[in-house]
Amino acid sequence: MNWANDLISNTRGVNWNYEAPALRRSSKSRWGFVIDNILKTICLYLVWDIISYVMRHNPAFHRDNNEPMGAHGFLWQIWNAMGYWTALYCFIRLNHTLSSALIVMVGEGEPKDYPDMTGPLSETTTVRKFWGRTWHQSLRRMVSAHGKHFANVFLGYPKGTLMSAYLQLFVAFLVSGIIHGTADFVAIRNVTSFYRNILFFTLQAAAIAFEDGMIFLGKRMKLERVPKALGYAWVVAWLALSGPIWLETLITGRLLLQNVLKQVRDWVKQHGKKRLREWVPIAYLYERLGTSSVHRFDDNSILDRYDISRSMQYVPFELVSNVSTYSVPSDPRSECGNLSHHDFEAMTKYQADRMMSLLTYLYHSRKPAWVRATYVTPRNNFNLEPLFLNSDDPFSPARLRYSIRRGIPPIFHVTPDDFIPSLSLSDIEKIDALLRIKHSDKIPPEEVKQAVMGGKDVVKPLVESKMFKGKNPRKCSFCSVVKDKDLLVCSRV
């Protein structure tokens, strides 16, 4: 088992015949290795903590209202990009040095079995050396195998030829971009982040090819020695120039909601003084509410304590607008059999009615003007339709039908005169309980409660696609027969 586990988990191939080249092994004794790595861990943590503190106070690294890394010139971009690179470098090394020290300390390994995770910074004079020696080599065998197969087997170029070498180079970085982009997309469902990952890693191969050409020309010109400082400057400049393509997605691409919020903020900065309006984003379904936790809002019971508290604090009295964001897993088109398209229409309209019901109940003396709701899709990189922000007029049924036919997410415009009362008795009890804490004199009268409470005749959105109705089948492990009754789902999922 130990042998098999080492073969599977040893991504750098340490002590195997596919070991990554130029790994730095320690020649220290067991306790010398442990003490040395613990001291390295302390130093790496201090550097990482200092950089993290600086980043927290730098607007280029703020999730909610970040600015581009190069907003104040290229020197500012170098500072920001290299700060992020240094933080990543320290974090990668910190985890490895600490874990290797603990493993060797308890006698489960030898110092030679745990070479440094990264190469020496002093030798990082080219982009090739940065990616081939300085940076971690955990994916090297995985990505290089694809390049070798494509160049030597699929296309048939002989090993050792120039064409084979550069095909391997570009394919390896392309595969690396796909791996990193896929991981980002699974985590944040952001197509733009996926594309930028591929672009960034492919550009690294182009930079290596460029510097190889420069080195070749230098040799032809019989330049015997180039100062290391020039190599360091080239690597720093390149990482600072290309780094934001990838690094900014780690900051701004974490949530689809953040993408929508940025669009609204940019619009408000441009038009806010001309058109009095306040936009209140409401997080539905899977969205991040705090700094570390992710909550799931049930589609039929979204008004929990958090939502109601935010509504009472931030929803304006006169004009109310609402951004309701959803993520559709595929490009929806009308009449294509994609039922999720129709599901999102039904849910978005339903949530718009519930939002208007809530606002009408809370601000019954000064009714809101309207609530507007839509969702975003990968078709246009999760961008809002321009009319959502630029128009105050209600959308006619003909306009909605046109949007549906074209596969464009429809915009639902709900007013106090045409909304469908959608609050349940349980919702109203929660609202009243919160109001009694600080605003006991503002509990709405009974007639308002009846006006916003949905009766049994209120039709909740009927979803038909498997993505919303999918359950775990009750399947026999012996005969593989699926039983009639589905398996229960854990309440904490």
C-alpha positions in Angstrom: 0.0 0.0 0.0 2.8 2.4 0.8 4.4 1.7 -2.6 1.2 2.3 -4.4 0.3 5.4 -2.5 3.8 6.9 -3.2 3.4 6.1 -6.9 0.0 7.8 -7.1 0.7 10.9 -4.9 4.4 11.5 -5.8 3.7 14.0 -8.6 7.3 15.0 -9.0 8.5 11.4 -9.2 11.0 11.7 -6.3 13.1 8.5 -6.2 11.3 7.1 -9.3 12.5 6.8 -12.9 10.4 9.8 -14.0 11.8 12.2 -11.3 11.6 15.8 -12.3 15.1 17.2 -13.2 17.3 19.5 -11.0 15.5 18.8 -7.7 17.4 20.2 -4.7 18.0 17.5 -2.1 19.2 18.2 1.5 22.4 16.7 2.7 21.7 17.4 6.3 21.1 14.9 9.1 17.6 14.1 10.2 17.4 16.6 13.0 19.4 19.2 11.0 16.8 18.8 8.2 13.9 19.2 10.6 15.3 22.3 12.3 16.3 23.9 9.0 12.8 23.3 7.5 11.1 24.7 10.6 13.1 27.8 10.4 12.3 28.1 6.7 8.6 27.7 7.6 8.7 30.5 10.1 10.5 32.8 7.6 8.1 31.9 4.8 5.1 32.5 7.0 6.3 35.9 8.1 6.9 37.0 4.5 3.5 35.6 3.4 1.8 37.3 6.3 3.4 40.7 5.6 2.5 40.4 1.9 -1.1 39.4 2.8 -1.4 42.4 5.1 -0.3 44.7 2.3 -2.6 43.1 -0.2 -5.6 43.5 2.2 -5.0 47.2 2.1 -4.4 47.4 -1.6 -7.4 48.2 -3.8 -6.0 45.9 -6.6 -6.7 42.9 -4.3 -10.2 43.8 -3.1 -12.8 41.4 -4.3 -15.7 43.8 -4.2 -14.2 47.0 -5.6 -10.9 46.0 -7.0 -9.0 48.0 -9.6 -6.7 46.6 -12.3 -3.2 45.7 -11.2 -1.8 48.3 -13.6 -4.2 51.1 -12.8 -1.4 53.5 -11.9 1.2 52.5 -14.4 3.6 49.7 -15.1 5.7 50.1 -12.0 2.5 49.8 -9.9 1.7 46.7 -11.9 5.1 45.2 -11.2 4.6 45.8 -7.5 1.2 44.2 -7.4 2.0 41.2 -9.7 5.3 40.4 -8.0 3.6 40.7 -4.6 1.1 38.1 -5.6 3.7 35.8 -7.2 5.7 36.0 -4.0 2.7 35.2 -1.9 2.0 32.1 -4.0 5.6 31.1 -3.9 5.7 31.4 -0.1 2.4 29.5 0.3 3.5 26.6 -1.9 6.9 26.3 -0.1 5.4 26.8 3.4 3.1 23.8 3.1 5.8 21.6 1.8 8.6 22.6 4.2 6.3 22.2 7.3 4.8 18.8 6.2 8.2 17.4 5.2 9.7 18.5 8.6 6.9 16.8 10.5 7.2 13.6 8.4 10.9 13.3 8.8 10.7 14.2 12.5 8.4 11.2 13.3 10.7 8.9 11.3 8.4 8.2 8.3 10.9 9.4 5.8 14.5 10.5 5.1 15.6 14.0 4.2 16.6 12.9 0.7 13.0 11.9 0.1 11.8 15.5 0.4 13.7 17.8 -1.9 12.7 21.5 -1.9 9.4 22.2 -3.6 11.0 25.0 -5.7 14.3 25.8 -7.3 16.8 28.5 -6.4 15.7 32.0 -7.1 19.3 33.0 -7.9 19.2 30.9 -11.1 15.9 32.4 -12.4 17.4 34.3 -15.3 15.0 33.1 -18.0 11.3 32.3 -18.2 12.2 28.7 -19.2 14.2 28.3 -15.9 11.4 29.9 -13.9 8.8 27.3 -15.1 11.3 24.5 -15.5 13.2 24.8 -12.2 12.1 27.6 -9.9 8.4 26.9 -9.9 7.0 23.7 -8.5 7.2 20.7 -10.9 4.1 18.9 -9.7 2.4 19.0 -13.2 5.5 18.5 -15.3 5.2 14.8 -16.1 1.4 15.1 -16.7 1.6 18.0 -19.2 4.8 17.0 -20.9 3.5 13.5 -21.6 0.7 15.0 -23.7 3.2 17.1 -25.6 5.5 14.2 -26.4 2.7 12.0 -27.6 1.2 14.8 -29.8 4.6 15.7 -31.4 6.3 12.3 -31.6 3.4 9.9 -32.0 0.4 11.8 -33.4 2.4 14.0 -35.8 5.4 11.8 -36.1 8.2 14.3 -35.7 11.5 12.6 -34.6 12.6 13.2 -31.0 15.3 15.9 -30.6 14.2 17.9 -33.6 13.4 21.6 -33.3 9.7 21.1 -34.4 9.2 18.3 -31.9 10.7 20.4 -29.0 8.5 23.4 -29.6 5.4 21.5 -30.3 6.0 19.7 -26.9 6.5 23.1 -25.3 3.3 24.7 -26.6 1.1 21.6 -26.0 2.4 21.2 -22.5 1.6 24.8 -21.5 -1.8 24.5 -23.3 -2.7 21.4 -21.3 -1.5 23.3 -18.1 -3.8 26.2 -19.0 -6.7 23.8 -19.5 -6.1 22.1 -16.2 -5.9 25.4 -14.3 -8.8 26.8 -16.2 -11.0 23.8 -15.6 -10.3 24.0 -11.9 -11.3 27.7 -11.8 -14.4 27.0 -13.8 -15.5 24.2 -11.5 -15.0 26.5 -8.5 -16.5 29.7 -9.8 -18.4 28.9 -13.1 -16.7 31.8 -14.9 -16.0 31.1 -18.6 -13.8 34.2 -18.9 -11.5 32.9 -16.2 -11.2 29.6 -18.2 -10.2 31.4 -21.3 -7.7 33.7 -19.5 -6.0 30.7 -17.9 -5.4 29.2 -21.3 -4.2 32.5 -22.7 -1.8 33.1 -19.9 -0.1 29.6 -20.0 0.1 29.6 -23.8 1.8 33.0 -23.6 4.5 31.5 -21.4 5.4 29.1 -24.1 5.6 32.0 -26.6 7.9 33.9 -24.2 10.2 30.9 -23.9 10.3 30.6 -27.7 11.1 34.3 -27.9 13.9 34.2 -25.4 15.4 31.1 -27.0 15.5 33.1 -30.3 17.2 36.0 -28.5 19.8 33.6 -26.9 20.4 32.1 -30.3 21.0 35.5 -31.9 23.3 36.4 -29.0 25.4 33.4 -29.6 25.6 34.1 -33.3 26.8 37.6 -32.4 29.4 36.0 -30.1 28.1 37.7 -26.9 30.1 35.7 -24.4 28.4 36.9 -21.2 25.1 38.6 -20.3 24.7 40.1 -16.8 22.4 38.1 -14.6 20.7 41.3 -13.6 19.4 41.6 -17.2 17.9 38.1 -16.9 16.3 38.9 -13.6 14.8 42.1 -15.0 13.4 40.2 -18.0 11.8 37.6 -15.9 10.3 40.1 -13.5 9.0 42.3 -16.3 7.5 39.4 -18.1 5.8 37.9 -15.1 4.5 41.4 -14.2 3.2 42.0 -17.7 1.5 38.6 -18.3 0.7 37.7 -14.7 -2.5 39.8 -14.3 -4.1 37.8 -17.1 -4.2 34.9 -14.7 -3.8 36.4 -11.3 -6.7 38.9 -11.6 -9.1 36.0 -12.2 -8.1 34.6 -8.8 -9.2 37.9 -7.3 -12.2 39.1 -9.3 -13.5 35.8 -10.8 -14.4 34.0 -7.6 -18.1 34.6 -7.8 -20.6 35.2 -10.6 -22.3 37.7 -8.3 -19.1 39.8 -8.1 -19.1 40.0 -11.9 -22.7 41.4 -11.9 -21.9 43.7 -9.0 -19.0 45.2 -10.9 -21.2 45.9 -13.9 -23.7 47.6 -11.7 -21.0 49.6 -9.9 -19.5 50.8 -13.1 -22.9 51.8 -14.4 -23.6 53.8 -11.2 -20.3 55.6 -11.4 -21.1 56.7 -14.9 -24.8 57.5 -14.5 -25.5 57.7 -10.8 -25.5 61.5 -10.6 -27.8 61.8 -13.6 -30.4 59.2 -12.7 -31.3 58.8 -9.1 -31.3 55.0 -8.4 -30.0 52.6 -5.8 -29.4 49.0 -6.8 -29.7 46.3 -4.1 -28.2 42.9 -5.1 -30.0 40.0 -3.5 -28.1 36.7 -3.4 -30.2 33.7 -4.3 -29.3 30.0 -4.7 -25.6 29.3 -4.2 -23.8 32.6 -3.4 -21.2 33.7 -0.8 -22.6 35.8 2.0 -19.6 36.0 4.4 -15.9 35.7 4.1 -15.7 31.9 4.3 -19.1 30.3 4.2 -21.3 29.4 1.2 -25.1 29.2 1.8 -27.8 27.6 -0.3 -31.1 29.4 -0.4 -34.1 27.2 -1.1 -36.0 28.5 -4.1 -39.3 28.4 -2.1 -38.0 29.8 1.2 -35.4 32.5 0.5 -36.4 34.9 3.2 -34.2 33.9 6.1 -32.9 36.1 8.8 -29.9 37.3 6.8 -31.9 38.4 3.7 -34.6 40.1 5.7 -32.1 42.0 7.8 -30.2 43.2 4.7 -33.5 44.2 3.1 -34.6 46.3 6.0 -31.2 48.1 6.2 -30.4 48.8 2.6 -33.5 48.8 0.5 -34.4 52.4 -0.4 -37.8 53.8 0.1 -38.6 55.5 -3.2 -37.0 53.7 -6.1 -36.0 50.1 -5.7 -34.2 47.9 -8.2 -33.0 44.4 -7.7 -30.3 42.3 -9.3 -31.1 38.6 -9.1 -28.3 36.5 -10.5 -28.4 32.9 -11.6 -26.0 30.7 -13.4 -27.2 28.5 -16.3 -25.0 25.5 -17.0 -25.5 25.6 -20.7 -26.3 28.2 -23.4 -30.1 28.4 -23.2 -32.1 28.7 -26.4 -35.9 28.7 -26.8 -37.6 25.6 -28.1 -34.4 23.6 -28.0 -35.4 21.1 -25.4 -33.3 22.8 -22.7 -35.8 22.8 -19.9 -33.4 24.7 -17.6 -34.0 27.8 -19.7 -37.7 27.8 -18.9 -37.0 26.8 -15.3 -34.8 29.9 -14.8 -37.5 32.1 -16.3 -40.1 30.8 -13.9 -37.9 31.1 -10.9 -36.7 34.6 -11.7 -40.3 35.9 -12.2 -41.3 34.1 -9.0 -38.4 35.7 -7.0 -39.2 39.1 -8.4 -42.8 38.8 -7.1 -41.5 37.7 -3.7 -39.1 40.6 -3.6 -41.9 43.1 -4.4 -44.1 41.3 -1.8 -41.4 41.8 0.8 -40.8 45.5 0.0 -44.5 46.2 -0.1 -44.9 44.7 3.4 -41.9 46.5 4.9 -42.5 49.9 3.2 -46.3 49.9 2.9 -46.5 53.6 3.6 -44.1 54.5 0.8 -44.4 51.8 -1.8 -41.4 51.0 -4.1 -41.6 51.9 -7.7 -40.6 48.6 -9.2 -38.4 45.5 -9.0 -36.4 44.3 -11.9 -35.1 40.7 -12.2 -33.0 38.7 -14.6 -30.3 36.1 -14.7 -27.0 35.8 -16.5 -25.6 33.0 -18.7 -22.3 31.8 -20.2 -23.6 32.9 -23.6 -22.3 36.5 -23.1 -19.8 35.7 -20.3 -22.3 36.3 -17.5 -22.9 40.0 -18.5 -26.1 41.7 -17.9 -28.2 42.8 -20.9 -27.7 46.5 -21.5 -31.5 47.2 -21.2 -31.5 45.9 -17.7 -29.6 49.0 -16.5 -30.3 51.6 -19.1 -34.1 51.5 -19.2 -36.7 52.4 -16.6 -39.7 51.5 -18.7 -41.7 48.3 -18.2 -41.0 45.5 -20.7 -44.0 44.5 -22.8 -45.1 40.9 -23.2 -44.0 41.2 -26.8 -40.5 42.2 -25.7 -40.4 39.2 -23.3 -41.5 36.8 -26.0 -38.8 38.2 -28.3 -36.1 37.7 -25.7 -37.2 34.1 -25.1 -37.2 33.3 -28.8 -33.7 34.7 -29.2 -32.4 32.8 -26.2 -31.7 36.1 -24.3 -32.4 36.1 -20.6 -35.7 37.9 -20.2 -36.0 41.0 -17.9 -39.0 40.9 -15.6 -40.3 44.3 -14.5 -42.7 44.0 -11.5 -44.7 47.0 -10.0 -46.9 47.3 -6.9 -49.9 47.1 -9.3 -49.1 43.9 -11.0 -47.1 41.7 -8.6 -48.3 38.4 -7.4 -48.5 38.2 -3.6 -46.0 35.5 -2.7 -45.0 35.6 1.0 -46.0 32.7 3.2 -47.3 33.0 6.8 -43.9 31.7 8.0 -42.1 34.4 6.0 -44.2 37.1 7.6 -43.7 35.7 11.1 -40.0 35.9 10.6 -40.2 39.5 9.4 -42.4 40.5 12.4 -40.0 38.8 14.8 -37.1 40.9 13.4 -39.2 44.1 13.5 -40.1 43.6 17.1 -36.4 43.7 18.1 -35.8 47.3 17.1 -38.9 48.6 15.3 -41.9 47.3 17.2 -43.9 50.4 16.2 -43.4 49.6 12.5 -45.1 46.3 12.2 -47.4 46.5 9.2 -51.2 46.4 9.8 -53.3 43.3 9.0 -54.6 44.5 5.7 -51.0 44.9 4.4 -50.3 41.4 5.5 -53.2 40.0 3.6 -52.2 42.0 0.5 -48.8 40.3 0.3 -49.6 36.9 1.6 -49.9 34.3 -1.1 -52.7 31.9 -0.8 -53.0 28.3 -1.9 -53.8 29.3 -5.4 -50.4 30.9 -5.9 -48.5 28.7 -8.3 -44.9 28.2 -7.4 -42.4 27.7 -10.2 -42.6 24.3 -11.7 -39.1 23.1 -12.7 -38.7 20.2 -15.0 -35.0 19.8 -15.8 -32.8 17.1 -14.1 -30.5 19.8 -12.7 -33.2 20.8 -10.3 -35.1 17.6 -9.8 -32.2 15.2 -9.8 -32.1 12.8 -6.9 -29.9 9.9 -5.8 -31.5 6.7 -7.2 -32.2 3.9 -4.7 -30.1 1.2 -6.6 -29.4 -2.3 -5.4 -25.7 -2.9 -5.1 -26.1 -6.5 -6.1 -28.6 -6.7 -8.9 -28.4 -2.9 -10.0 -32.2 -2.6 -10.0 -33.4 0.9 -9.4 -36.1 1.0 -6.8 -39.2 3.2 -6.9 -38.3 5.3 -3.8 -35.3 7.7 -4.1 -32.5 7.9 -1.5 -32.7 10.6 1.0 -30.4 13.6 0.7 -28.5 14.8 3.7 -30.0 18.0 5.1 -26.6 19.7 5.2 -25.9 19.3 1.5 
